[in-house]
Amino acid sequence: MSEAVTRTATTSPGLLASLAPLLREWLPRQRWFAGKGRPVTGFSLVAATELLPAGGTLGLYHLLVRAHQPSTLGAPAHPGDCYQLLIGAREALPPRLAPALIGHVAQGPLAGRTVYEALYDPRPADVLLEALRSQARIGGLRFERDRGQEIRSGLVPRVMTAEQSNSSVVYGDTFILKLLRRVVPGTNPDLELPLALAREGCARVPAPTAWLRAELSGEEYVLGVLQPFLQGASDGWELALRELAKGEDFVAEARALGRATAEVHTALARALPTVTVGHAQLRPLVDGMVERLDAAAQAVPALRPYAPGLYTAFAALADLAAEGRTWTAQRIHGDLHLGQCLRSPSGGTSHASSGGGAWSLIDFEGEPAKPLAERRMPQPAVRDIAGMLRSFDYAEHSASPPVPGWADACRAAYCTGYAEAGAPDPRTDPVLLRAYETDKAVYEVLYEARHRPDWLPVPLSAVRRLAAPDLS
């Protein structure tokens, strides 16, 4: 077993200043850039680490850079989001790396060189995997691993192009390295929860093999996680749409996915503390739901006719709490939908289902736009369930033509599977489920109105149902 490799890393003064004019143009074009619609006014360097010396054929820099932007109208001043960048430097780019181009440096320590997004280049990707394998410490970067899992060298890397808020590299169909792009100090649930589930022996979530952290000024940043790659697995969203296109139902898959979700929730409740939510604890949750509905109704006129009915969903939950009802809150996934689930091919698994494969849950980061402390708070498990039920609805409406009743059948099967795994059937607490589904649908209305107006009828159809429920 290799020992940890420790070395210092230095970077030339003026590195960021020389890159800034190029980053100002390149960064806002990246899909994972969170500040779209506002200009970048400047940068400040949080940390810079030289992974390969600039004097060679290939220079490689790991940067944590804060991008400064003007605050939106009425919003408090913001220090700027911190982004993780992996910058390669060459004399000239070979044609295969043309899509990764950032620009040509005119001044400073890299003057005359071409810089680019290094994840597209196999050599820098190899550097990251070898650092994880050898548990390297380079400057403030800490490459750490589970010593019980082998990391073979020589695995051919390829960058995945379908990522949104982060970036991933697959190594030889054996591992996948997810690099977080917008990073904040603190314990990131995308590493914390899979590690906790691995300790519980929960096979529904790939156990972290290695991870990358930074220790800066007494604060810890989680920067990336290496996990086993589920070769041949299908994304739940794409799988559902394929079945819809063929006119097939999704009931067996939805039921198996419900069981998988319950197994993860049960393991998380064992691994990490749970809390009892009563009237005092529920009041802020309900207030938040009401505030989000207020804001959405003000911004989206189409929502206003349904607002009175939607408020009753939150009032009914508050009334139950006032009568003494309590609930259990625990750590949850936090952003669960079909796209956060992978179904592996059948064969060689103890979780094979009537749906023909095994379901796994991935991406425990939660909603990236929310503060880290909020993402790590215990919450009722039904919040995850509401997200998945809404996802079935979106899938049905994505089919052309739509298949009436498809989502209802999936929703029922998912809840049945959840209960079959020994967890409470969410349908036995209709008031709680309705409140969380309503909150999710209200969020969707606001999102679609701002970003995808053509999709607005999807959450509005749910809003009509939730505003006048049949709870008999």
N, C-alpha and C positions, 0 to 999 in steps of 0.2 A: 504494500500500500504506500503510495507516494506521500512524502511529507509536504507540509505547507511551504510555499515559496514566498519569501518576503523580500520586496525591494522597494526602494524609494522611487518616486517618479517626479520629474520636474517638467515644467513647460516654460517656454520662452515668454518673457514679458511682451505685452502687445499682441498676444495671440487673438484674444477676443476682439480687440479693436480692428485687427486686419480682417476678421471674418464678419464683423457686424454688417457692413453694407450688403454682403451676399445673403446673410441670414434674414435680414429685414425683408428681402424679396421671397426667399425660399420657404421660410417657416410658415407663413400664413397659407401657403398652398398645400400643406400636408393635411391629410384627412384627420390626423390625431390632434391637430392644433385647435385648442378650445376657444380661442379669442377671435373667431372669425367675425368680420364686420366692423372691427375696430383696428385702426392702424397701430403698428408697432413703433413706439417712439424711441426705444433704446433697449440696451441689454446690460445686465450686470452678471458677473461671473460668480457662481456659487462654488464651483470646484472644477479643476482641469487636471487630467491625468494623462500622461503620455504612455500609451501602451506599446507602441513601436516607435523607435527614434526617427525623427524627421529627416535625418541625414541619409537614410537608406532609400531604396527604390520606393518603398511604401511607408508613409508615416500614418500613425493611428492615434487619435485623441478621443478620450472619453470626457465629455463636458456636461456639467450641470449649469444651465444658463437660465437666468430669470428674464422673461420678456416683459417689458413695461408697455402698458397701453392705457389710454385715457379711460376713466370709469364711465359706465353708462349713466345717463341722466338720472339723478336722484339716488344713485348707488353710493355707498361709502367708498372712500379711497381704498385702493387695492394695491398690495406691494408688487403684484405681477406673478404670473404662473411660472413655476420652475419646470424646465423640460430637460430630459435626458437625451443627449445627442452623441452619436458615434460617428466621428468625422474622419474620413480617409483623405490622404494627400498623396498625389502622384504627379510626375512630370506631365503626363497626358493620360487621358482615360482610353482604355480599349473600347471598341464599339459596344461590347456586351454590357458595359457599365454606363452607357449613355443615359438611360432613364434615371440613374442615381445622381446625375450632375447637380452640384450646388452652384459652382462658379469658379472663376479664375481669380486668384488672389493677386492684388496689385501692389501691396505693400506689407511690411512687417516680416516676421520670421518665416512665413510661407510664401513670400513674394515670388511670383513666377510659377507657382504650382497650381494644380487643379484640385479642388476639394469636392468631396462627394459623400453621399449617404453610404457608409461603409458596410451596412448590413447586407447589401446586394453583392458584396465581394466575398468569395469563399475564404480568402486568407484572413481577413479580420474576424469573420465568423469562427474560424478555427481557433484564433487567439482567445476568444471568449470561452469556448468549450475547454480548451487546454487549461486556462486559468481556473475554471471550475473543477476540472479533474484533479489539478495539483493543489487546490485550495490556496491559491496565490493571494498575497496581500500586496497591493500596489498603491502607494500613496494612501489615500483614505478609503480605497475600495477593498472590500472583503469578499472573496470568492469562497463560498462554503458549500459543504455537501453532506449528504447522508453516507457515511462510510460503509454502510451495509449494501449499497447499490453500486454496481460497477459502471464506470463510464469509459467505454472503449475509445481510443484515439482513431483517427482516420475516417470518421463518419462524414459523409459528404453533406455539406449544408446547402439549404435552399431557403430563401426568404419567402414567406407567405404574403400574397398580395391582397388578400381579402380583409385584412385587419382594419379596425376603425380607430378606437381610442388608444391602441397600443400597437406594438410590432412583434412579430414572431418569426423565428427561424427554426426549421425542421432539420434535424441531423440524421440522415440515413434512415428515415422512417423508424428511428429508435427513440429519439427524444424531441421535444419541442421546447424551445427557450422563448418565453414571453418577456419582452422588455417593456416595462412601464414607461410611458412617455411623459405624462404630466405627473410629477412626483411631489410628495409632501412628507415632512418628517413624521415619524411615528410608526406604530405597528400596522402594517398593511394586511387586511383580512385575506388578500389573495395568496399570502404565504401562511398567515396565522391559522386559518381555518383548515386548509388541506393538511397541514402538519398535525393539527389536533385530530382530524379524522383518521389520519394514518396511524396515530397512536391508539385509536379505538379499533383499528382493524377494519375500517369501513372501505370496502373495495369499490364503492360507487364513485369515488373521486380519485384520480391519479395522484399517488403520493409524491411529493416533491423529492427529486433526486439531488438537486443542488439549487443554490440561490445566490444572488448578488446583492450586497448591501453597501452602503457608504456610511462612515462615521465622521460627521463633520460638526465641529464646535459643540461636542457633547450630545448631538442629536443623531438619530439613526434614520436612514432612508432605505426602504426596500426598493430595489431597482429592477430585479428580474427573478424569474423562477423557471427552473428546468424541470420538466416532468416527462414521464413516459408518453410517447406519441401513440395514439390509438389508431393504428394503421387500418385503413378501410372503413373507418367509422363515418357515419352519415350525420350531418348537422340536422337537428330535430326540425327546424323550420323548413329546410330544403326537402327533407323526407316527407313531411306533411304535405307540402305543395305537390310533390311527385305523386303521392297517393291520390290527392284530390284530382290531379290532371287525368289520372287513369280511371276516375270514378270509383275508387276504392275507399272504404271507410278506414278509420284510424283508431278504432275502438280498442283493439288488442294492444296497440302501441301506447295509447293514452293510459290504459290501465296499468301496464308495466311501468310507465313513467311515473305514475302515482305511487307505486310501490317504491321505486327508487328514491323519490323525493322524501317519502316517509322514513326510509332507512337513514338518509342523510340527516334529517331533522332529529331523529331519535339519537343518532350517534353524537350530534352536536350538543344535545341536551345532557348527554352523559359526560361529554368531555369538558364542557365549559359551564360556568354558573348560570342558573336560571333565576328569575325573579317573579314574584307575584304582583300582578297589576290589578289594583283596586281603583276606587273612585278617584283618589288623589293622583295616582299615577296616570290614569286614563284621561283626566281632564286636559292636560297639555296635548295629548295625541289628538283628541277630538277638536280642540281649538285649532290645531294645525290644519286638520281636514277642512274645517269651516273657512279658515283664512284662504286656503288654496282655492276653494270653490268661489269665494268672494272675488278673488283676483281673476279667475278664469271667466266668470260671468261678466265682469266688467270689460274684459278684453275681447270676448267672443260673443257677439249678440245672439248667435244661434243657440247658445246654451241657456240664455236667460229664461225662456218659457219653462224649462225643466228645473230650474234652481230650487223653487219651493219644495218640490217633491224630493230632490236630492238632499236638502237640508234635513229631511225627516230621517234619512238613513243614519246621520250622525247623532241626531237627537235621540233616536231609539237606543243607540249604543250608550250614550250618556245616561239615559234613564235606567238601563240595566245596571250600570255601575252604581248609580245612586241608590238602587234597591239592595246593594250589597254583593252583587255578582263580581267574581274575580276571574282573572285569566292568568295563564302562565306566559311569560315572555322569555325568549332564549336567543342565542345567536342563530342567524338565518343566512341564507344565500344573499338576499338583499336586492337582487335584480333578476329574478328568475323568469325566463320565457323559453320558448322552443329553441331559440338560437343559442342558448347557454347549455344545451343538452346534446350529447353525442350518443348515437346508438352503434355499438360495435357489431360486426357480423356474428352470427351464431356460430357456436363451436368453441370448445375450450374455455367455457366460462361457467361459473356456478350460478350466474344470474340470468341464464337464458330464459326467455319468456315465451308465451304463446305468440308474441309479436315477432319472434324470429331473431332476437339478439339481446344484447345487454345494454342498458342505459347507464350513462355516466353524466355527472354534473360537473361543469367547469366554470371558470371565471368568477371567483368569489370576491372580486374587488368591490362589489356593490355599485351604486350609481356614482360614477366618478365626479359628477358635479357637486355632490353633497360633501360636507366636511367629514374628515376621517373619523372624528369622535362620534358623529351621528351614524356613520356607517357601521360602527362597532357596537352600537347600543343594542341590548336585547330587545326583541320585538316579538309580538305574537307570530307564530309560524304561518298563520293564515295570510300574512302579507305576501309571502312567497306564492302561496296557492292562488291568491287573487291574480298575481302577475301571470301565472301559467294559464288560468282560465281566460284571461283577456287575450293571451297569445293564440289560443284556439280560435277565438272569435276573429282575430286578424287573419289567420290562415284561411278560414272559410270565405271571408270577403275578398281574399286575394285571388281566389279561383275565378276563372272566366269560362262559362257563367258560374256564379256562386251555387253552392250545393246546400239548399236549405236543410237545416236540422243537423248538419255535419258537426258543427261546434257543440251543439247541445249534447249530442251523443258522446263526444270526446270529453266534455266537462263532467258528465255523469260517470264515465268510465274512469277518468282520472281520480275523482273523489272515491270511487269504489276501491280502486287499487291502493290509494293512500290508506284507507281503513283496513284493507286486507293485511297490510304490513304491521298492524298493531297500533297505529296512531288513531286519534279521534277523527271520525268522519267529519270534514268541515261543514257538511250540510246539516249536521245536528246543532250548529250554532249559526242559524241564518242571519241573525242581526249583526254579528261580528263580520261574517263573510260579506254581507251586503255593504257594510260601511267601508271595508277595505277595497272591494271591487269598485265602489263608487269613487273613492279617492283616486284609484288608478285610472278610471275612465275620465275623470275630470282633468287629470294630468295629460292624458292623451289628447283630449279636445284642445287644450292650450297648445300642445306641441304641434299637432297637425295644422292648426290654424296659422301658426307662425312659420312652419317649415314645409309642410306638404298638404296644401289645402285640398287637393284631390282626394286625400285619405280621410278628411273630416267626417264623412258619413259613417265611417266604421265606428269610432267611439260614440258618435251621436246616436247610433242605433242602440248601443248598450245603455246610454244615458236614458233613452226613452223607457227601456225595460226597468232600470234601477229606480227611476223616479216614481214608478207606480208598481211596486212589486206585489207578487202574490205569495205571501209567506204562510199560507195555510198549509 
